[in-house]
Amino acid sequence: MQEALTASGCRIIAAADPGEAPFRITFETADGERLGIVAYAFLITRTPTLNRPSDERSFQIKYGSKKDNSDHNIWQDPAGLYTTLFLGIDPVEGFFVGIDPELHNPTKLFIRFEFKDEHAEAVKSNGWHVWERQKRTFGFEDPVEVVIGGVKDSFLRYVYFERAARGLDQGHRQLLAERADYFRPVAIQRQVLGEVPAAPHLLAREFDLSPTEILELIANARRLKMAVRGWVAEEHLRATIARMPEIAECRRLDSEGSPDLAVRLHGGPPLTIECKNVLRHVSARGYPRVDFQRTRASKADPCSRYYSEKEFDILSACLHAVRLQWEFAYIRPNRLHHHPKCAGRLASNVLVDDRWSDSIIPLLREVSGEKLR
């Protein structure tokens, strides 16, 4: 990691004892920006194993002894000064494979993360490669995960990427990984985009900052940027629905575990909408895909990861990760497939296919009519 940073023009300021994990490194980039990383880094191996595919590579996530095999919390800097990395490194072939720290937080120890030879070859050939991974645990499908691979020359890019990607859904994590211009350092963005003209916004006057300075503040404050990003799709959906003349009310719901929006037609009852982002890659038939499950389930009930159709009235899919436009599709949850193993729960692999509508009004009328009868 230090060699990769130095090769990219960085100056190492401090590196903690490599006998202690996770590894901590602070450095200064060629542009004069000071950064820090906390890296949960493990060794990639290619060891033939009985009953495992012959084209498989992996790294073992382990600290301490097996008697300490409990949930391990992945540290994230609440101040946003350090960027957390969770990755495997092959120092011989000169590449790394990075996984989402938040998706694995907390992580089990003494588990393996596997990937294929084809991915390793793509990483080494292209210098930067992104792919989806999904596996089954005890018969249940784990959430879809977007994996990043890179070589030594792209390690600094990976640091910038993880700084920007913390907390993103997997569809937008993949979009961000494919678009380096989306997470360039702010100083470079300013040179490319130019100054944003000042606008007489009340917030700008209250903060005594220009719109550009406010945007830079968001871009450089990790927790603030995470909060803003989390609201963007939902705000676009709220604005889209609120503009419709049939709508009497549309507002955000900000309670933990609740649906995202409350909406009401003129003369109708209050209804709820859940908004989910699609994954970056479409299906073989060209349909956008939604990984429709919670990130984690309770240990006592693995089925708690999946939604029931009674939790909301309408499901909305935000298509931005595929179309790069803030467009939405809608469906009633009773038209989705049920989970094959969990009674009363909805399947996690959802295609935005012909069952969906690009207009929410007919669906709202259906549900309102049923509730008013």
C-alpha positions as CSV (number, residue, x, y, z in Angstrom):
1,M,0.0,0.0,0.0
2,Q,2.8,2.4,0.8
3,E,4.6,1.6,-2.4
4,A,1.4,2.2,-4.4
5,L,0.8,5.6,-2.8
6,T,4.5,6.6,-3.3
7,A,4.3,5.5,-6.9
8,S,1.3,7.8,-7.3
9,G,3.3,10.8,-6.1
10,C,2.2,10.7,-2.5
11,R,4.5,11.4,0.5
12,I,4.0,9.1,3.4
13,I,3.7,11.1,6.6
14,A,3.2,8.3,9.1
15,A,2.6,4.6,9.0
16,A,1.7,2.6,12.1
17,D,3.4,-0.6,13.2
18,P,2.6,-3.2,10.4
19,G,2.4,-5.8,13.2
20,E,-0.8,-4.2,14.3
21,A,-4.1,-4.4,12.4
22,P,-5.9,-2.7,10.9
23,F,-3.1,-0.8,9.1
24,R,-3.1,3.0,9.5
25,I,-1.3,5.2,7.0
26,T,-1.4,9.0,6.6
27,F,0.0,10.7,3.5
28,E,0.0,13.8,1.4
29,T,-0.9,13.7,-2.3
30,A,0.9,15.5,-5.1
31,D,-1.8,18.1,-5.0
32,G,-1.1,18.8,-1.3
33,E,-4.2,17.1,0.1
34,R,-3.6,15.2,3.3
35,L,-5.4,11.9,3.7
36,G,-5.5,8.9,6.1
37,I,-6.5,5.3,5.6
38,V,-7.4,2.6,8.0
39,A,-7.0,-0.6,6.0
40,Y,-8.4,-4.0,6.9
41,A,-6.1,-5.8,4.4
42,F,-5.6,-9.5,3.9
43,L,-3.5,-11.7,1.7
44,I,-5.0,-13.0,-1.6
45,T,-4.1,-16.6,-2.3
46,R,-4.9,-19.2,-4.9
47,T,-4.8,-22.5,-3.0
48,P,-6.6,-25.5,-4.6
49,T,-9.1,-26.7,-2.0
50,L,-11.2,-29.9,-2.0
51,N,-14.8,-29.4,-3.2
52,R,-14.0,-25.8,-4.3
53,P,-13.9,-24.6,-7.9
54,S,-10.4,-24.9,-9.5
55,D,-10.6,-21.3,-10.9
56,E,-11.1,-19.7,-7.5
57,R,-9.0,-17.2,-5.5
58,S,-9.7,-15.9,-2.1
59,F,-8.5,-14.0,1.0
60,Q,-9.2,-15.0,4.6
61,I,-10.7,-12.4,6.9
62,K,-9.1,-13.2,10.2
63,Y,-7.5,-11.5,13.2
64,G,-6.4,-13.3,16.4
65,S,-7.3,-16.9,17.0
66,K,-10.3,-18.9,16.1
67,K,-11.5,-18.8,19.7
68,D,-12.1,-15.0,19.1
69,N,-14.4,-15.8,16.1
70,S,-17.1,-13.3,17.0
71,D,-18.7,-10.3,15.2
72,H,-16.0,-7.7,14.6
73,N,-17.0,-4.1,14.1
74,I,-15.3,-2.4,11.2
75,W,-14.1,1.0,12.4
76,Q,-15.2,4.1,10.6
77,D,-13.9,7.5,11.5
78,P,-16.8,9.6,12.8
79,A,-14.9,12.8,11.9
80,G,-14.3,11.6,8.3
81,L,-10.6,12.3,8.4
82,Y,-9.6,8.6,7.7
83,T,-11.1,6.4,5.0
84,T,-11.7,2.8,5.8
85,L,-10.6,0.2,3.3
86,F,-11.6,-3.5,3.4
87,L,-9.5,-5.4,0.8
88,G,-7.4,-8.4,-0.2
89,I,-4.0,-7.8,-1.8
90,D,-1.8,-10.0,-4.0
91,P,1.7,-8.5,-3.7
92,V,3.2,-11.0,-6.1
93,E,0.8,-10.4,-9.1
94,G,0.3,-6.8,-8.0
95,F,-3.4,-6.3,-7.6
96,F,-6.1,-5.8,-4.9
97,V,-9.7,-6.6,-4.5
98,G,-11.8,-4.2,-2.4
99,I,-15.2,-4.9,-0.8
100,D,-17.7,-2.6,0.9
101,P,-16.8,-2.0,4.5
102,E,-20.3,-1.0,5.5
103,L,-21.9,-4.0,3.9
104,H,-19.6,-6.3,6.0
105,N,-20.0,-4.4,9.2
106,P,-19.8,-6.2,11.6
107,T,-17.9,-9.0,10.0
108,K,-17.3,-12.5,11.1
109,L,-13.7,-13.5,11.5
110,F,-12.1,-16.6,9.9
111,I,-14.3,-16.4,6.9
112,R,-13.2,-16.4,3.2
113,F,-14.0,-14.0,0.4
114,E,-13.8,-15.8,-2.9
115,F,-13.6,-14.5,-6.5
116,K,-12.8,-16.0,-9.9
117,D,-9.6,-16.1,-12.0
118,E,-11.5,-14.2,-14.7
119,H,-11.9,-11.3,-12.3
120,A,-8.3,-11.3,-11.4
121,E,-7.3,-11.4,-15.1
122,A,-9.7,-8.5,-15.9
123,V,-8.2,-6.4,-13.0
124,K,-4.6,-7.0,-14.1
125,S,-5.5,-6.4,-17.8
126,N,-7.6,-3.2,-17.3
127,G,-6.0,-1.8,-14.2
128,W,-9.5,-1.2,-12.7
129,H,-12.4,-3.6,-12.8
130,V,-15.9,-3.7,-11.2
131,W,-18.2,-6.6,-10.8
132,E,-21.2,-7.9,-8.9
133,R,-21.1,-10.8,-6.4
134,Q,-23.9,-12.7,-4.7
135,K,-23.6,-15.9,-2.7
136,R,-26.0,-18.0,-0.6
137,T,-25.5,-18.5,3.2
138,F,-27.4,-21.4,4.7
139,G,-29.8,-21.5,1.7
140,F,-30.6,-17.7,1.8
141,E,-29.3,-15.3,-0.8
142,D,-27.0,-12.6,0.6
143,P,-27.3,-9.0,-0.6
144,V,-25.8,-8.3,-4.0
145,E,-22.3,-6.8,-3.5
146,V,-20.3,-4.6,-5.8
147,V,-16.6,-5.5,-5.8
148,I,-13.7,-3.3,-6.9
149,G,-10.4,-4.5,-8.3
150,G,-7.3,-2.5,-9.1
151,V,-3.6,-2.6,-9.6
152,K,-0.9,-0.6,-7.8
153,D,-1.3,2.5,-10.1
154,S,-5.1,2.7,-9.2
155,F,-4.7,2.3,-5.4
156,L,-5.0,6.1,-4.9
157,R,-8.1,6.1,-7.1
158,Y,-9.5,3.4,-4.8
159,V,-8.9,5.5,-1.7
160,Y,-10.8,8.4,-3.3
161,F,-13.5,6.1,-4.4
162,E,-14.1,4.6,-0.9
163,R,-14.0,8.1,0.6
164,A,-16.9,9.0,-1.7
165,A,-18.8,5.7,-1.7
166,R,-19.3,5.1,2.1
167,G,-22.9,4.3,2.7
168,L,-24.1,4.1,-0.9
169,D,-26.5,1.5,-2.1
170,Q,-24.8,-1.1,-4.4
171,G,-26.3,0.3,-7.7
172,H,-24.8,3.7,-7.1
173,R,-21.6,2.3,-5.6
174,Q,-21.1,0.6,-9.0
175,L,-22.0,3.7,-10.9
176,L,-19.5,5.7,-8.9
177,A,-16.8,3.1,-9.4
178,E,-17.3,3.3,-13.2
179,R,-17.2,7.1,-13.3
180,A,-14.0,8.4,-11.8
181,D,-15.1,12.0,-12.7
182,Y,-17.8,11.6,-10.0
183,F,-15.3,11.3,-7.2
184,R,-12.3,13.4,-8.2
185,P,-10.8,15.5,-5.5
186,V,-12.7,18.7,-5.1
187,A,-9.8,20.9,-6.1
188,I,-9.7,19.1,-9.5
189,Q,-13.5,19.3,-9.9
190,R,-13.3,23.1,-9.4
191,Q,-10.7,23.4,-12.2
192,V,-12.9,21.3,-14.5
193,L,-16.3,22.6,-13.7
194,G,-15.5,26.2,-12.8
195,E,-17.1,28.3,-10.1
196,V,-20.8,27.9,-9.6
197,P,-22.5,31.3,-10.0
198,A,-23.6,32.7,-6.7
199,A,-27.3,32.5,-6.0
200,P,-29.4,34.5,-3.5
201,H,-30.4,31.4,-1.5
202,L,-31.4,31.9,2.2
203,L,-29.1,29.1,3.3
204,A,-26.1,30.6,1.6
205,R,-26.8,33.9,3.3
206,E,-27.3,32.2,6.6
207,F,-24.1,30.3,6.4
208,D,-22.2,33.3,4.9
209,L,-20.8,30.9,2.2
210,S,-21.1,30.8,-1.5
211,P,-23.0,27.9,-3.1
212,T,-19.6,26.5,-4.3
213,E,-18.2,26.6,-0.8
214,I,-21.3,24.8,0.5
215,L,-21.0,22.1,-2.1
216,E,-17.3,21.7,-1.2
217,L,-18.2,21.5,2.4
218,I,-20.6,18.6,1.6
219,A,-18.1,16.9,-0.7
220,N,-15.4,16.9,2.0
221,A,-17.6,16.0,5.0
222,R,-18.2,12.3,4.8
223,R,-21.1,12.1,7.2
224,L,-22.8,15.1,5.7
225,K,-22.3,13.8,2.2
226,M,-23.8,10.4,3.2
227,A,-26.8,12.1,4.7
228,V,-27.4,14.2,1.6
229,R,-26.9,11.2,-0.8
230,G,-29.4,9.1,1.2
231,W,-32.1,11.8,0.6
232,V,-31.5,12.5,-3.0
233,A,-33.5,9.7,-4.7
234,E,-36.3,10.1,-2.2
235,E,-36.4,13.8,-2.7
236,H,-36.5,13.4,-6.5
237,L,-39.4,10.9,-6.0
238,R,-41.2,13.2,-3.7
239,A,-40.9,16.1,-6.1
240,T,-42.0,13.9,-9.0
241,I,-45.1,12.8,-7.3
242,A,-45.9,16.2,-5.7
243,R,-46.1,17.8,-9.1
244,M,-49.0,15.6,-10.2
245,P,-52.3,17.4,-10.1
246,E,-54.1,14.4,-8.6
247,I,-51.9,14.5,-5.5
248,A,-53.3,16.3,-2.4
249,E,-50.3,15.6,-0.2
250,C,-46.8,14.1,-0.6
251,R,-44.3,14.3,2.2
252,R,-41.2,12.6,3.5
253,L,-41.3,10.1,6.4
254,D,-38.2,10.3,8.6
255,S,-38.8,7.5,11.1
256,E,-36.5,4.6,11.5
257,G,-37.8,1.5,9.7
258,S,-40.8,3.3,8.2
259,P,-41.6,3.6,4.5
260,D,-40.0,6.6,2.8
261,L,-43.1,8.7,1.7
262,A,-46.6,9.4,2.7
263,V,-48.9,10.3,-0.1
264,R,-52.7,11.0,-0.6
265,L,-54.9,11.6,-3.6
266,H,-57.6,14.2,-3.3
267,G,-60.4,12.7,-1.2
268,G,-58.3,9.5,-0.6
269,P,-56.8,7.9,2.5
270,P,-53.1,8.3,3.4
271,L,-50.8,5.7,1.6
272,T,-47.1,4.9,1.9
273,I,-44.3,4.4,-0.6
274,E,-41.0,2.5,-0.3
275,C,-38.3,3.7,-2.6
276,K,-35.4,1.4,-3.7
277,N,-32.5,2.1,-6.0
278,V,-31.8,-0.4,-8.8
279,L,-28.5,-2.1,-9.4
280,R,-26.2,-0.9,-12.1
281,H,-26.4,-3.9,-14.4
282,V,-29.7,-5.0,-16.1
283,S,-30.9,-8.6,-16.5
284,A,-30.3,-10.7,-19.6
285,R,-33.6,-9.5,-21.0
286,G,-32.7,-5.8,-20.3
287,Y,-34.8,-5.3,-17.2
288,P,-33.5,-3.2,-14.3
289,R,-32.9,-5.2,-11.1
290,V,-33.7,-4.4,-7.5
291,D,-32.0,-6.3,-4.7
292,F,-35.0,-6.1,-2.5
293,Q,-33.9,-7.0,1.0
294,R,-32.4,-5.4,4.1
295,T,-28.7,-5.5,4.6
296,R,-28.9,-7.6,7.7
297,A,-31.3,-10.0,9.4
298,S,-31.7,-10.7,13.1
299,K,-29.7,-13.8,14.2
300,A,-32.9,-15.4,15.5
301,D,-34.9,-14.9,12.3
302,P,-33.1,-14.9,8.9
303,C,-36.4,-14.2,7.2
304,S,-36.5,-10.7,8.9
305,R,-34.1,-9.6,6.1
306,Y,-37.0,-9.7,3.6
307,Y,-40.0,-7.4,3.3
308,S,-43.6,-8.3,3.6
309,E,-46.3,-6.8,1.3
310,K,-48.0,-5.2,4.3
311,E,-45.2,-2.8,5.2
312,F,-46.1,-0.3,2.5
313,D,-48.7,0.3,-0.3
314,I,-46.4,1.1,-3.3
315,L,-42.9,0.1,-4.2
316,S,-41.0,2.6,-6.3
317,A,-37.8,1.7,-8.1
318,C,-35.4,4.6,-8.8
319,L,-33.8,3.9,-12.2
320,H,-31.0,6.5,-11.9
321,A,-28.1,3.9,-11.6
322,V,-29.1,2.5,-15.0
323,R,-30.5,5.4,-17.0
324,L,-28.6,8.3,-15.3
325,Q,-31.9,10.1,-15.1
326,W,-34.1,10.5,-12.0
327,E,-36.9,8.3,-13.3
328,F,-39.1,5.9,-11.4
329,A,-41.2,2.8,-11.9
330,Y,-44.0,1.6,-9.6
331,I,-45.7,-1.6,-8.5
332,R,-48.0,-2.8,-5.8
333,P,-46.3,-5.3,-3.5
334,N,-49.0,-7.9,-3.9
335,R,-47.8,-8.2,-7.5
336,L,-44.3,-9.2,-6.5
337,H,-43.2,-12.8,-6.1
338,H,-43.2,-14.3,-2.7
339,H,-40.0,-15.7,-1.1
340,P,-39.7,-19.4,-1.6
341,K,-38.6,-20.1,2.0
342,C,-40.1,-17.3,4.1
343,A,-43.8,-17.4,4.4
344,G,-45.4,-13.9,4.1
345,R,-42.2,-12.4,2.8
346,L,-41.3,-11.0,-0.7
347,A,-38.6,-12.4,-2.9
348,S,-35.3,-10.5,-2.9
349,N,-34.5,-10.7,-6.6
350,V,-36.9,-8.3,-8.3
351,L,-37.0,-7.4,-12.0
352,V,-38.5,-4.1,-13.1
353,D,-40.4,-5.8,-15.8
354,D,-43.8,-5.5,-17.5
355,R,-45.6,-5.8,-14.2
356,W,-44.4,-2.3,-13.3
357,S,-46.0,1.0,-14.3
358,D,-44.3,4.3,-15.1
359,S,-47.3,6.1,-13.7
360,I,-48.2,5.9,-10.0
361,I,-51.6,7.4,-10.2
362,P,-53.6,4.3,-11.3
363,L,-51.9,2.3,-8.6
364,L,-52.8,4.9,-5.9
365,R,-56.4,4.9,-7.1
366,E,-56.5,1.1,-6.8
367,V,-55.2,1.0,-3.3
368,S,-57.3,4.1,-2.2
369,G,-60.5,2.4,-3.6
370,E,-59.8,-0.8,-1.7
371,K,-59.1,1.0,1.6
372,L,-62.2,3.2,1.3
373,R,-64.5,0.2,0.7
